[in-house]
Amino acid sequence: MNVLIVYGTTEGQTRKIAERVAKEVADCGHSVELLDAGEPGASVNLDAFQAFVVAGSVHQEQHQNAIKNFATAHCDRLNASPSAFISVSLSAALEETRPAAQSYVDQFVELTGWRPRMTLLLGGAVRFTEYDYFQEQVVKFIVMRRGLTSEPGADREFTDWTALASFVEDFLETAAD
Ligand SMILES: Cc1cc2nc3c(=O)[nH]c(=O)nc-3n(C[C@H](O)[C@H](O)[C@H](O)COP(=O)(O)O)c2cc1C
């Protein structure tokens, strides 16, 4: 099977996640291509692929425009194939705030018309050492409000890599049926 992974990232965590998905897919013996939807001029012929994974992260309650545009432009093709959505956010990291993480996905699905067959809400990361002042204030507020036990100012990853691996395994199984 030839699998396309399209991702949007702002600070890099979703790229890392997409690269991990690509490795898992390749380790299972499939061909895989990675596309950063935010790269200027990013394009690919979707006819060459039998399954699709789209990953994006949430900022100010929205996924990247680049993946919104990709999903909207290709929703018929995506709906006709096995496809999965990985939504990366801090809200996904805690049971109490997962309804908020789900609401970002519901809004994305409503807007784009793409109905992914499988969806994963996945915790992201905080990278205070890389934020500008505005980003730092926003993330400090989210971390405080969410009650995420991040040391103030320290970088921390909330991504559950084991959950990601089993999601990819399940997706490849259903896509191959
Ligand atoms: C400025 C800013 C705004 C954010 N807004 C939200 C938000 O509204 N809800 C949420 O759950 N996470 C929010 N996050 C957390 C990101 O989703 C998380 O840091 C994620 O790992 C970013 O992925 P990326 O590195 O691929 O861009 C925000 C992060 C930043 C820096």
The ligand as a Gaussian input file, in Angstrom:
#p B3LYP/6-31G(d) Opt

LIG

0 1
 C        0.205000      30.338000      20.659000
 C       -0.321000      28.953000      20.989000
 C       -1.701000      28.738000      21.073000
 C       -2.210000      27.463000      21.402000
 N       -3.567000      27.295000      21.494000
 C       -4.057000      26.083000      21.898000
 C       -5.468000      25.904000      22.079000
 O       -6.291000      26.777000      21.810000
 N       -5.896000      24.695000      22.551000
 C       -5.023000      23.666000      22.849000
 O       -5.468000      22.607000      23.282000
 N       -3.684000      23.796000      22.642000
 C       -3.181000      24.972000      22.182000
 N       -1.831000      25.148000      21.994000
 C       -0.929000      23.998000      22.212000
 C       -0.455000      23.362000      20.885000
 O       -1.507000      22.675000      20.250000
 C        0.705000      22.401000      21.201000
 O        1.787000      23.178000      21.686000
 C        1.143000      21.583000      20.013000
 O        2.162000      20.692000      20.438000
 C        1.659000      22.443000      18.854000
 O        2.007000      21.584000      17.792000
 P        3.056000      22.033000      16.667000
 O        4.405000      22.117000      17.354000
 O        3.021000      20.936000      15.665000
 O        2.581000      23.316000      16.116000
 C       -1.303000      26.382000      21.636000
 C        0.091000      26.604000      21.520000
 C        0.577000      27.857000      21.193000
 C        2.072000      28.077000      21.078000

